[in-house]
Amino acid sequence: MPQPVIQAQVGTMKFGVTEAQARAFAQSWDSGGIKMILDNTSISFANAWANIALKSALENPEVQMAIFKYVYDKMKAAKAGPTQASPAVPPQANAAKSGLILTDAS
C-alpha cells in the first residue's frame, strides 16, 4: 500500500521524492559494484526517509537563510551585468619599435 508523500513546502513551492523516484534510485544505485536488492517495504522506508530529511532541511531557518543568500547574490550579480574579463594577452601600449620584422616565409 503506497504511503502518502511527505512534502516540504517553501512558500508556494513543494518539494518531495515520489516512491517511483525512490524505486528508480534503488535500482540504479551501487556501491563499488555492489547492488542492493530492496523489497517494497525498504523502498517505502527510503522514500519516507528522503522526504523527512528534505522537509527537515528546508524547514531549518539556517538552511532557508543560506538559500535566500545564494539566490539574492545570484540576482544581484545578474542585475550588475556580465563582468568584463581581462584580455588573455594584455595590450602593449608603449611597445618598443624594432626595425627588424620577422616573417615565416617557408
Phi and psi in degrees as GROMACS dihedral restraints (atoms count N, CA, C in turn):
[ dihedral_restraints ]
;  ai    aj    ak    al  type     phi  dphi    fc
    3     4     5     6     1   -66.4    20    10
    4     5     6     7     1   138.8    20    10
    6     7     8     9     1   -85.9    20    10
    7     8     9    10     1   151.4    20    10
    9    10    11    12     1   -65.3    20    10
   10    11    12    13     1   145.6    20    10
   12    13    14    15     1   -78.4    20    10
   13    14    15    16     1   124.4    20    10
   15    16    17    18     1   -85.0    20    10
   16    17    18    19     1   119.9    20    10
   18    19    20    21     1  -114.8    20    10
   19    20    21    22     1   144.0    20    10
   21    22    23    24     1   -91.1    20    10
   22    23    24    25     1   141.5    20    10
   24    25    26    27     1  -126.7    20    10
   25    26    27    28     1   130.6    20    10
   27    28    29    30     1  -124.6    20    10
   28    29    30    31     1   110.4    20    10
   30    31    32    33     1    63.7    20    10
   31    32    33    34     1  -123.7    20    10
   33    34    35    36     1   -99.3    20    10
   34    35    36    37     1    -1.0    20    10
   36    37    38    39     1   -91.2    20    10
   37    38    39    40     1   135.1    20    10
   39    40    41    42     1  -112.8    20    10
   40    41    42    43     1   137.3    20    10
   42    43    44    45     1  -122.5    20    10
   43    44    45    46     1   138.4    20    10
   45    46    47    48     1  -173.0    20    10
   46    47    48    49     1   165.1    20    10
   48    49    50    51     1  -113.4    20    10
   49    50    51    52     1   127.6    20    10
   51    52    53    54     1   -82.9    20    10
   52    53    54    55     1   162.4    20    10
   54    55    56    57     1   -65.4    20    10
   55    56    57    58     1   -32.8    20    10
   57    58    59    60     1   -63.4    20    10
   58    59    60    61     1   -39.1    20    10
   60    61    62    63     1   -66.9    20    10
   61    62    63    64     1   -40.6    20    10
   63    64    65    66     1   -64.2    20    10
   64    65    66    67     1   -40.5    20    10
   66    67    68    69     1   -64.5    20    10
   67    68    69    70     1   -44.5    20    10
   69    70    71    72     1   -62.9    20    10
   70    71    72    73     1   -40.2    20    10
   72    73    74    75     1   -65.6    20    10
   73    74    75    76     1   -42.4    20    10
   75    76    77    78     1   -61.0    20    10
   76    77    78    79     1   -35.7    20    10
   78    79    80    81     1   -76.3    20    10
   79    80    81    82     1   -27.9    20    10
   81    82    83    84     1   -97.5    20    10
   82    83    84    85     1   -17.2    20    10
   84    85    86    87     1   -73.7    20    10
   85    86    87    88     1   139.2    20    10
   87    88    89    90     1  -147.0    20    10
   88    89    90    91     1   157.6    20    10
   90    91    92    93     1  -121.1    20    10
   91    92    93    94     1    94.9    20    10
   93    94    95    96     1    62.0    20    10
   94    95    96    97     1    36.4    20    10
   96    97    98    99     1    93.5    20    10
   97    98    99   100     1    -5.4    20    10
   99   100   101   102     1   -93.7    20    10
  100   101   102   103     1   120.2    20    10
  102   103   104   105     1   -98.0    20    10
  103   104   105   106     1   141.0    20    10
  105   106   107   108     1   -96.1    20    10
  106   107   108   109     1   136.3    20    10
  108   109   110   111     1  -105.8    20    10
  109   110   111   112     1   109.6    20    10
  111   112   113   114     1  -107.2    20    10
  112   113   114   115     1   134.2    20    10
  114   115   116   117     1   -82.8    20    10
  115   116   117   118     1   177.4    20    10
  117   118   119   120     1   -60.7    20    10
  118   119   120   121     1   -38.2    20    10
  120   121   122   123     1   -64.9    20    10
  121   122   123   124     1   -41.5    20    10
  123   124   125   126     1   -65.8    20    10
  124   125   126   127     1   -39.7    20    10
  126   127   128   129     1   -67.4    20    10
  127   128   129   130     1   -40.3    20    10
  129   130   131   132     1   -62.1    20    10
  130   131   132   133     1   -41.8    20    10
  132   133   134   135     1   -62.2    20    10
  133   134   135   136     1   -46.5    20    10
  135   136   137   138     1   -60.9    20    10
  136   137   138   139     1   -39.5    20    10
  138   139   140   141     1   -64.1    20    10
  139   140   141   142     1   -47.5    20    10
  141   142   143   144     1   -63.5    20    10
  142   143   144   145     1   -41.6    20    10
  144   145   146   147     1   -61.9    20    10
  145   146   147   148     1   -45.2    20    10
  147   148   149   150     1   -60.2    20    10
  148   149   150   151     1   -43.5    20    10
  150   151   152   153     1   -70.5    20    10
  151   152   153   154     1   -37.5    20    10
  153   154   155   156     1   -67.3    20    10
  154   155   156   157     1   -42.0    20    10
  156   157   158   159     1   -63.4    20    10
  157   158   159   160     1   -43.2    20    10
  159   160   161   162     1   -62.9    20    10
  160   161   162   163     1   -45.8    20    10
  162   163   164   165     1   -62.6    20    10
  163   164   165   166     1   -45.0    20    10
  165   166   167   168     1   -60.7    20    10
  166   167   168   169     1   -42.7    20    10
  168   169   170   171     1   -66.0    20    10
  169   170   171   172     1   -45.4    20    10
  171   172   173   174     1   -72.8    20    10
  172   173   174   175     1   -21.5    20    10
  174   175   176   177     1   -88.5    20    10
  175   176   177   178     1    -6.9    20    10
  177   178   179   180     1   -74.3    20    10
  178   179   180   181     1   122.5    20    10
  180   181   182   183     1   -58.5    20    10
  181   182   183   184     1   -33.9    20    10
  183   184   185   186     1   -66.1    20    10
  184   185   186   187     1   -39.5    20    10
  186   187   188   189     1   -68.2    20    10
  187   188   189   190     1   -42.2    20    10
  189   190   191   192     1   -60.2    20    10
  190   191   192   193     1   -42.2    20    10
  192   193   194   195     1   -66.6    20    10
  193   194   195   196     1   -38.0    20    10
  195   196   197   198     1   -64.8    20    10
  196   197   198   199     1   -41.3    20    10
  198   199   200   201     1   -64.8    20    10
  199   200   201   202     1   -45.3    20    10
  201   202   203   204     1   -59.0    20    10
  202   203   204   205     1   -46.7    20    10
  204   205   206   207     1   -62.0    20    10
  205   206   207   208     1   -42.2    20    10
  207   208   209   210     1   -61.2    20    10
  208   209   210   211     1   -48.1    20    10
  210   211   212   213     1   -66.3    20    10
  211   212   213   214     1   -43.0    20    10
  213   214   215   216     1   -59.9    20    10
  214   215   216   217     1   -45.4    20    10
  216   217   218   219     1   -62.5    20    10
  217   218   219   220     1   -40.0    20    10
  219   220   221   222     1   -65.6    20    10
  220   221   222   223     1   -40.7    20    10
  222   223   224   225     1   -66.8    20    10
  223   224   225   226     1   -40.5    20    10
  225   226   227   228     1   -63.1    20    10
  226   227   228   229     1   -41.9    20    10
  228   229   230   231     1   -66.5    20    10
  229   230   231   232     1   -37.9    20    10
  231   232   233   234     1   -67.5    20    10
  232   233   234   235     1   -37.6    20    10
  234   235   236   237     1   -67.7    20    10
  235   236   237   238     1   -33.6    20    10
  237   238   239   240     1   -69.8    20    10
  238   239   240   241     1   -19.8    20    10
  240   241   242   243     1    88.8    20    10
  241   242   243   244     1   174.1    20    10
  243   244   245   246     1   -67.4    20    10
  244   245   246   247     1   141.7    20    10
  246   247   248   249     1   -79.9    20    10
  247   248   249   250     1   145.3    20    10
  249   250   251   252     1   -79.9    20    10
  250   251   252   253     1   124.9    20    10
  252   253   254   255     1   -80.5    20    10
  253   254   255   256     1   141.7    20    10
  255   256   257   258     1   -72.7    20    10
  256   257   258   259     1   144.4    20    10
  258   259   260   261     1   -62.9    20    10
  259   260   261   262     1   149.6    20    10
  261   262   263   264     1   -63.4    20    10
  262   263   264   265     1   -39.6    20    10
  264   265   266   267     1  -119.6    20    10
  265   266   267   268     1   115.7    20    10
  267   268   269   270     1   -64.5    20    10
  268   269   270   271     1   141.4    20    10
  270   271   272   273     1   -68.2    20    10
  271   272   273   274     1   146.2    20    10
  273   274   275   276     1   -98.0    20    10
  274   275   276   277     1    98.5    20    10
  276   277   278   279     1   -67.9    20    10
  277   278   279   280     1   -49.4    20    10
  279   280   281   282     1  -115.4    20    10
  280   281   282   283     1    56.6    20    10
  282   283   284   285     1   -69.6    20    10
  283   284   285   286     1   140.6    20    10
  285   286   287   288     1   -68.4    20    10
  286   287   288   289     1   137.4    20    10
  288   289   290   291     1   -86.4    20    10
  289   290   291   292     1   140.6    20    10
  291   292   293   294     1  -120.7    20    10
  292   293   294   295     1   146.8    20    10
  294   295   296   297     1   -86.6    20    10
  295   296   297   298     1    -4.7    20    10
  297   298   299   300     1  -104.5    20    10
  298   299   300   301     1   125.2    20    10
  300   301   302   303     1  -112.8    20    10
  301   302   303   304     1   123.1    20    10
  303   304   305   306     1   -94.6    20    10
  304   305   306   307     1   133.6    20    10
  306   307   308   309     1  -132.0    20    10
  307   308   309   310     1   161.7    20    10
  309   310   311   312     1  -105.5    20    10
  310   311   312   313     1    84.8    20    10
  312   313   314   315     1  -105.8    20    10
  313   314   315   316     1    92.5    20    10
